Amino acid sequence: MFSFESADTPLPEEVLLDTSYVVEMLIVSQPLHAAAVNFLIRLADEGVRIRFSSMLELELAETAFQIALKENH
């Protein structure tokens, strides 16, 4: 397993996005936001095929709701 935070991480031909990574990438207040965005840019620049689960949208909605609750209380 490799860290997306490292610029030396070798890139595969395709990746399956995990919900936790997508949350880091989309929500600016998340601690690894910048690293996640930079990794996505790197994936795009290298033409890596990006896949995701059909459950991603549902999981993102639930996670975003939980983050909003924490940030507002």
C-alpha positions in Angstrom: 0.0 0.0 0.0 1.2 3.5 -0.9 0.4 6.9 0.5 -1.2 9.4 -1.9 0.7 12.1 0.0 4.0 11.1 -1.5 5.0 12.4 -4.9 7.1 9.3 -5.3 4.1 6.9 -5.2 4.1 4.8 -8.3 0.9 5.2 -10.3 -1.1 2.2 -11.6 -3.1 2.2 -14.8 -6.3 2.6 -12.8 -7.5 3.3 -9.3 -10.6 2.7 -7.3 -11.5 5.8 -5.2 -12.2 5.2 -1.6 -14.8 7.3 0.1 -12.4 8.6 2.7 -10.1 9.8 0.0 -12.9 11.6 -1.9 -14.0 13.3 1.4 -10.4 14.6 1.9 -10.4 15.8 -1.7 -13.7 17.5 -1.7 -14.0 19.1 1.8 -11.6 21.9 2.3 -11.6 21.7 6.1 -10.2 18.1 6.0 -6.6 17.8 7.1 -5.4 16.0 3.9 -7.4 18.2 1.5 -4.4 19.7 -0.3 -2.5 16.4 -0.7 -5.7 14.7 -1.9 -6.3 17.4 -4.6 -2.6 17.2 -5.7 -2.9 13.5 -6.0 -6.0 13.7 -8.2 -4.2 16.2 -10.4 -1.3 13.9 -10.7 -3.7 11.0 -11.6 -5.3 13.2 -14.3 -2.0 14.4 -15.7 -0.8 10.8 -16.0 -4.0 9.6 -17.6 -4.8 7.1 -14.9 -8.3 5.6 -15.2 -10.4 6.5 -12.2 -13.2 4.1 -11.0 -15.5 4.4 -8.0 -18.1 2.3 -6.3 -21.8 2.8 -7.0 -22.1 3.3 -3.2 -19.9 6.4 -3.3 -22.7 9.0 -3.7 -24.6 7.5 -0.7 -21.4 7.2 1.4 -20.4 10.8 0.6 -23.8 12.2 1.6 -23.7 10.4 4.9 -20.1 11.4 5.6 -20.7 15.0 4.7 -23.7 15.1 7.0 -21.5 13.7 9.9 -18.8 16.3 9.2 -21.3 19.1 9.1 -22.7 18.0 12.5 -19.2 17.9 14.0 -18.2 21.3 12.6 -21.4 23.0 13.8 -21.3 21.7 17.4 
